[in-house]
Amino acid sequence: MKKLLFIFLIPIFIFAVEIDPATGLVKDVGLSDVKENCTICHTGRFIVINGGNKNFWKKKIKLMHDAYGLWELSSKQKELIVNYLAKYYSKKKNISINQ
């Protein structure tokens, strides 16, 4: 019985993620770069509703730099941000303004 219970509990721990209370975004490698460079102007909600793959996020960073004055990011920062956003926010979410 103990082995069976253990097998069923493993998936719960694997898929549990911790949420950053300040942004509402998943805590993981890359979040600090997102907080320092993206949530200065945008809320976490804006990121969640604009999900996309790595190419999508690379284009968004370029747009923010070219059109809206985002400062120059190092290639390492871009990589961390893009990987983080594509991992956790690859799909658009339908979220109402009241959520």
N, C-alpha and C positions, 0 to 999 in steps of 0.2 A: 504494500500500500504506500509506503514512504517513497519508493522509487517512482511510482506512478504520479504521485503528487508533485514530486520534484520535477519531473518531465513536463508537467503542465504549467508549472510556475516559471520555468526558464524563459519562455517567450515574453512574459510580462516584463521581466527585467531587461531583456534585450531591446525592446522597443520603447522603454520609458525614456523620455527626454526631459531635461530641466529647462524651464522657461525663465528668461531674464525679466524680472519685474519692471525694469525701467523701459524696456522696448517692446516686450511681448514676443521677442524672438527667441529661437532655440539657442541655448548655451552650448557652444562648441568652438573649435578652432576657427578663427576668422571673424567671430562676432565682435571682438574688440576693434578690429579694423572697420567693420561696418558701422559700429557706434561712433568711431572717430571721424569717419569720412562720409557716411550716408545719413545717419539719423541726426546729424547736425541740422539738416534742412528738412528731412522727411521723418515721418513717424514710422514705427514698425509696421503699422497697418498698410501704409503705402507700399512697402516692400512686399507684403503678403499678397496684396491684390494685383500686383504687377509681375507675377511669377513667369519664369521662362528658363530655357536651357542655358548652357555656358555662353553660347553665341549671343543670345538675347541680353545677358547681363554685361558682356563685353561691350555691346553696342550702347547699352544704357550708360555705362561709365564714360564712354567716348562722348556721348551726347551731353552728359552733365559737365564734362570738361570743356567741350567746344562751345556749347550754347549757354551754359549757366554758371560758368566760373569755378567749377571744381578745380582745386589745385592739382598740380602734377602728382600722381601717385607712382611709387616705385613699382617695378614689375612684380616684385614679391608681394606688395600690398594688393595689387590688382589680382594676382593669382589667388591669394587667400580669400579675397572678397568674392570673386567669381565662383570659386570652388564651394565656398560656404553657401552662397545664394542659390546656386544650381542644385546643391545637395538637399537643402531644406525648402526652397521656394521655387521649385521648377514648374509648378502649375499655378495658374491664376485661381484665386479663391473668390467666390461670390460672397462678399461680406457687405452687410448693410452699413450705412453711415452710423447707425445707432448701436452697433456692436462694439 
